[in-house]
Amino acid sequence: MSISTLSASSNANLPKVNDHLEISEDLIRRFDSLGPRYTSYPTADRFHTDFTEASYIQYLQQRNQSNNKPPLSLYIHIPFCASLCYYCACNKVITKDRSKSAIYLNYLAQELKLVKQYLTEREVVSQLHLGGGTPTFLSDEEMRGLMAMLREHFDFAEDAEISIEIDPRTVTTQTLQLLAELGFNRTSLGVQDFDEQVQVAVHRIQPYSMVEQSINQSRAVGFQSINFDLIYGLPKQSLESFGRTLDQVIALSPARIALYNYAHLPTRFKPQRRINEADLPSAEQRLQIFLMSLRRLLAEGYVYIGLDHFAKPDDSLALAVKDKSLHRNFQGYTTRADCDLVALGLSSIGKIGASYVQNLRTLDEYYAALDAGHLPVEKGFHLSHDDLLRREIIMDLMCCTTLNIADIEAKYQISFAEYFHDELERARFYADEGLLDLNDASVSVTSKGRMFVRAFSMIFDHYLSRQSGAKYSKLI
C-alpha cells in the first residue's frame, strides 16, 4: 500500500515503533524549538579570527609530537557544481568551466604540502570523505591524481571508510567503476524529492530512472553502502507527493537515509531567493510529512539513529546504536572513534586536538593565501577545559549514550552536581516529562526522549545565551 494512503492523525500519540523510539506528536508540538545541530561543540558560529595560521600550526605540531595520537580522518572539499540547486546552503562555486578544477587541485596539493611540514610522520587514515559542491565534477584523471596525492602522504587502514558525494545527473558507470578501483566504498546521493513539480521548483531535475540507474551501477561495481539525502519542507511538497517519493526511495533500498528539514533562510543564502515562498508547505504540513516519513521508515525496518538519520538494521550505524559505540562529527553520525580531522579545501572545517580550524571561503582568498605560502586559515577555536567537558557531555547526549557521572568527575576533576547545578535544574523539566532519566550515578535519554537530544544538549551549551548572529534550524 502506498504511504500516501495512510492517515496522519493530528492529535494522536503515535504508537511505540522500534525498541528504541517512542513518538509523541504532542511532545513534538510542545518542544520543537530552534537550536544547533551540534556537529561540533562549540558550534561553528562561535569560531573567531583570533585563531590564526600560527594557532593551527601549533596544534599540528602537538599532534606530530604526541605518543598517543587519536585516529586520523580526512575531509576534502570540492566546491564546484555545474548547476545551481535553489535550496542549497553549502559553500559552492557554480561553473561549467571544467578547467577550474585542475587549478583547484594544484592549490589543494600546495595546502597538503604545507600541512605535511608539521605532520612529518606518515600516518594511517581511518576515514576519508569528499564533499562539496559536487566531488564528481572532477574528471576521472583528476580523481586519480587526487587519490594518488593522498596515498603519497598517508596510508589507509584496511577497514577505512572512504566516502564520496555523487550527483546522479552527471556520474557515469565509468566514473563509478573508477571510484571503486580507487578504494571508495561508500557513496551518498542528494535525492531530496522525486516529485517532478518539486524538482522544477528547486532547479534539480533527476528522474527516478536516473537515480535508479546510478544505484544499480554503484552496487554492480561493489559499493558497500549507499546513502540518500532527503529534504522535507521544499516548495510544492505535500503529504501525498512525499509519500510517493518514500515509496520510490524504499524500493531502491539505500543503507542509510538522512531526512533533513529544509531551512528557508533567503537573507543568508542567496540561491534560496529564487524559491517562491508561497509554494512552501505550512508548518503543520511539514510536521505531518515528517511524522508520516518517520512512521513509514520505521515500519520498513529502518533503525532510527538520531536527529534525522536512519539506517538498515545490519548497517554499521545501526549496530553502533545497539552497542552504544555511536559517535558524531562534522559529517554527522559515524562509527569511528573520536578522530582528529585534517580538512583541506575551500571553507573546510578541521579538528586537531583541542581546536577547530576553518579555511577561507572564497577561491580568491584561498588561492592568495597559498600563493603567499600560508595555510588558508580564516578562523577557528581553542577549546578550554570547560569546552572539552561540555563537548563530551553534548556528544554523548546526541548519541543517546548514558553519561556515567563518576567517570566524568574522575576525568575532569569536578563535582558533577555542583559544576552543573543550574543545568541539572533545567534538565529536571525534561525528566519530569519522562524524556531524561536523572539520578546520582547517570544521565540518560529515554526512548521517549530520543527525538529531543538537541534540546537536551542546548542545556549544557555555555555559549548559547550569548549572541552569535546564527540562525538555527528547528529541532525537528
N, C-alpha and C positions, 0 to 999 in steps of 0.2 A: 504494500500500500504506500502511495506517495505521502511524504510527510506533510505536503500541503493540504491533505485531507484531515490531518489531526487538529483537534481543537486545542486552544490555549486559554484556559480559564484565567481571568484577570485577578481573581481573589484567592484561589485555592492554593494551599501549600502543596507543592509538588511532592510526590512520594519519594522515599529513600531509594536511590538508584546507585549502584556500585556499593561496595562495602565501605568506601572511603569518602562518601559525599552525601550530604543531605542538602536539599534545595528548598528554600522558602521564599516565595515571591514577596511576602510581606516584609521579610528581613531585608531583601534586596532594595525594596522601595524605601525603607527607613534608613539604611546605612550606605546607600550608593552616592558618595560624595566625590570630590576631586582629590587626586593625590598622585605622587610619583609612582613609577613602575619599579624602582629600586633594582635596576641592573647594576647599580653601584651605590655605595654609601661612603661619604656624602655623594649626593646626586650631581650630575654634570653641570647643572646650573650654578653650582657653588664653586666651580673651578675659577681660578683667578690668574691674572698676568704676573703676579709676584713670583709665581712658579715659572722659571725660565729654562733655557737650554742648559745652563750650568746646574740647575737643580736636577734635571733629568740625568745628566752625565753622572752626578753624584750617586744616584740610585742604581744606575747601570754598573758603576764601579763596585758598589756594595754587593750587588748580586755576584759579580765576577769573582770577588774575593771570598764569598761565603762558602763554607764547607757543608752547608745544609740547605741547598737551594730547593725551592719548590719546583714542581714541573713547569715546563715552558710551553706556552701557547703562542701562535702567530695569527695576526689578522692583517689582511691586505685589502685596502680599499681601492676599487676600480670605479671611478666616478662617472664614466661615460655611459650615456643612453642614446639610442638612435631616435627615440621619440619621447614625448612628454606625457606622463600619466598625471591627470589633474589632481588626484588625491595625494600624491606623493609628498612626504615631508623629509625625504633623505637629501643628503648633500650630493648633488649630481651635476653633470655638465651635459647638456643636450647638444648633440652634434652628429652629423652624418659623415664627417671627415675622419676616415679611419686612420689617417696618418698621425692623428693626435695621440693615439695610444702608444705608438712607438716612442714618441718623445717622452711620454709619461713614464714608461718602463725604464728609460735611461735614468730618469730622476729617482725612481724607486731604487735602482741599483746604487745610486750615489748615497741615498739615505741609509740603505742597509750597510754600505761600506763604513759610513760614519758610526753607526750603532756598533758594528763589529770591532771598531777601535777600542771599545770599552767592554765588550763581551768577547774577550780574547779566547776563552775556552770553547772548544767545539761541543755544542750541547745537543741533547735529544729533544725533539719536538713531539709533544703528545697530542696536539690539536692544531689544525690549520683551518682557517675559514677565509674564503674570498667573498667579499660583499661589495655592494655598490649602491647606486649605479647598476650596471649590468656587466658582471665579470666576463660573460661570454661575448662582449663587444670585442675582446681581444681576438686576433687571428689565431689560427692553430699554431703557427710558427711562434707567435708572441707568447702563447700559453706555454709552449715547450721551453722557451727561453726563460720565462718567469720561474717555472718549477726547477729548471736546471740551476738557476741562480740561487734559489733557496736551498737546494740539496748540496750546492757547493759549500755553503756556510753552516748547514745544520744536518744532523742525522734525524731520521724519523723513526719513532717507535714502531714496532711490528704491528701493534694494535692502534696506531694513530688514527684519530678521527679527522679525515680530510674532506672538507665540505665546500660546496660552491653553490651560489645562487644562479639559476639559469632562466633565460627568457624563452618560452616555447615558441615565440613568434620568429625567433632568429636562429635557434640552435638546430644543428643538423645531426644526422646519425654519425657522420664522420667526426664531428666535434665531440659527441658523447663517447664514442669509441676512444678518441684520443684522451679525454679526461680520465676514463677508466685505466688506460695504459699508464697515465702519469701518476696514478695512485689515489685519485679521488674515489671515495666510497659512499659519500652522502650528497644528495642534491636537494635543493629547495626551489619550489616554483611559486611565483606570485600568481595564484589563480584569481583571488579576490571574489569574483562572481561570474557565473556562466551565462547569466541573462543578457541577451543582446542589447536591450534598451539600456541597461546599467553600463555595459561596456562602452556603448557610444557616449553616454553621459560623462564617463571618466576618461575617455580617449585611450582605451586599451582594448583593442579588438583581438580576441583569441578564442575562436570557437572551441567547443568541446572536442571535436575531432582532432584539432591541432594539439591540444593538451594530451589527449589520449595517445596520440602518436608519440609524443615526447616521452610519456611514461613507459609505453611498451618498449621503446628503443632504449631507455635508461635501464630497464630491467634486463633487456637482452644482452647489454654489454657488461652487466654484473654489478650495478649499483646496489649496495646493501640496504640503503634506506632512502626513501623518497618522502619529502615533507611538502605540505601545502600551506600556503598562507591564504586565509580568507578574511574578508572585511565585511562587517555588517554596519549599517547606517549610511551606505552610499546612496547617491541620488537614484531615484526610480525604483529602489528596492521596496518589496512588500513581503509580508509573511509568506504568501503563496509562492512568489518568484524565488525567494531564497530557499524555500523548501525544495523546489525543483533543483536548484544548484546543489543542495546537500545530497539529493538522490544521485546526482551525477558524480559528486565527489566520492561518495561511499562506493559507487560502482568501480571507481578507479583504485580504491583501497590503499591510500597512502599510509605509511607507517606512523607519521605524525601530522597533526593538524594544529595550526595556530589560528585562532578565531579572534581577530582584532576588532575593537570598537573604533570606528572612524572618528577622528578628532578634527572637526572643521575649524581651522584657525587661519582664515584668509589674510588677516593682517600680518601674520608671521610667515606664512608660506604662500608666495605669490601664485604658484600654479592653481591653488585652490580657489582663486578668484574667478576662475573660468567655470566653476560649478554653480549652477543655478540653485540658490538656497531654497527656493520654493519646491524643488524636487526632492529635498532631503526628507526622509521619514521622520515622523514626530518622535519625541522621547518615549511615548507609550508604544509606538510601533517598534522602535529599536529594542525595547525591553522584551517585547513578545517574540521578536526574531531571535534574540539571544536565548531566551528560555526554551523556545522550540528547538533551536540548534543544540543546546545542551542536552535536552532530553533525547533527541534523536541519536547523537553521537554516543551517549552512554548506553542507549538501548542497542546500538550496533556493536557494543563490546569495547569501545574505546575507553581508556582509563583517563580520568581527569588528573592532570599533572599539577596544575596550579594556574592561577590567573586565567589565561585564555588558551592554555595548551592541553592537547590530548594526544595520547599515543596508544597503539595496539598493545595488548597485554604482554606480548613477547618482546616488545621493543625495550631497549636498554633503559630508556627514561622511565617506563612503567615499572621495570624491575627495581630501579633506584628508588622509586616512591615506596615500594614494598619493603625494601631493606634499609630505608632511611639514609641512603647514600647520595641523595639528590643535592646538586649544587646549583649556583646561579652566578652568571657573569654577564658581560656586555652583549653576548649573543643570546642571552636568555637562560633557560634551564639546560643543565648539562650533567653528565655522569662523571665528569672529570673532577678530581680533587682540586682544591684551590690552586690555581696556576698563576705565575707571573705571565703577563701578556705583552709581547712586543708588537706594536701596531705600526704599520707602515702605510704611507699614502695620505692623500688629502683628507683632512678633518678626522683622521682615525684617532681612537682613544685607546691608550695602553695602560697597563697597571704593572708597576715594578716595585716590589717591597711595599713600604707604607706610603705609596704615592700613586697618583693618577697623572697622566700626561695626555694632552690633546694637541694635534697638529693644526697648522694654519688651514684656513677653509677655502681659499681661492687659489686657482692654479698660479696666477701671477705671483702671489706672496710665497707660495710653496716653492716655486721654481727659483725665485730670487734668493730665498734663504739658502737653498742648496748650492746655487751658483756662488754664493759668498762663503761656502764651506761650513755652513752652520746647520745643525739639526733644526728642522722646521717646526719648532715648538711654539704654539700660541699661548697656552696656559696649562694649568694643572692644579694639583692639590697635594700638600703634605698632610698625612693623617697623623693626628695626635693619638696618645694612649686612649683617650675617651672615644675618638673616632673609631679606632680598631675594636674597642669593646662593643660599641653600638653597632658597628658593621657586622660583627659576628652574631649578635642577637637578631638583627633585622634579617640577615640572610638565612638564619635558622628558621625564623618565623615564615619567611617567604617560601621555604621548602617544607613547611609543616613538620619541622624537626623539633622534638621536645628539648627545651632548654634545661640542662642539668645545672641547677644553681650552684651546687658545691664545686663543680668543675670550673664554672666561670669565676667564682670567687677565688679559687686557687690560682687560676691562670692570670687574673688581673689584679689580685690582691685587694679586693674590695669586700664590703658587706653589701650583698645584693639588695637587701631590704632597705638599707639606709641610702645607698647610692641612687637607687631608682624609686625612692619613696613616692614622688609625685607621679611618676609613670605608672606605678602599680595601682595607685588610687584611680587613675583614668582607665586602666585595664580592667578594673573590677566592674565597670559598667558593662563591658562585653562578657565578662564572666557571669554576671547576673542574667545575661541573655542566653547563656549556655554556649557561647562561641569560643570562649577560652576556659581552660582549666588551670586555676592558680592554686598552688599550695606552697608550703615552706621548702619543698625539695625541687619543684619544677614549674615551668610554664609551658603549656602545650595547647595546640589548636585542636578543637574538637571537630568531628565530622561535620557538624552543623556550621562551623566557622571557617571551613577551608576556602570559601569564596571571598572572604574578607581579610585575607592576610595583608593586603596593602594598608588597610585601616589600622591593623594591629601594629604594623611596622612604623606607621606615622607617629604612634605614641612615643617611640624611642628615638625619633629623629630630632636631634638637638637643634638643627638649623631651620626647621620647618616654619617656626614662628617669625623668622627673620625674612624680610622681603628679599626676593631674588629676581623678581621680574618674570619668572617662569609661569607658564600657564599649563596646568596639569590636566590629564585626561580623567574621565570618570573611572571610578574604581571598577565598575562592571559595565 
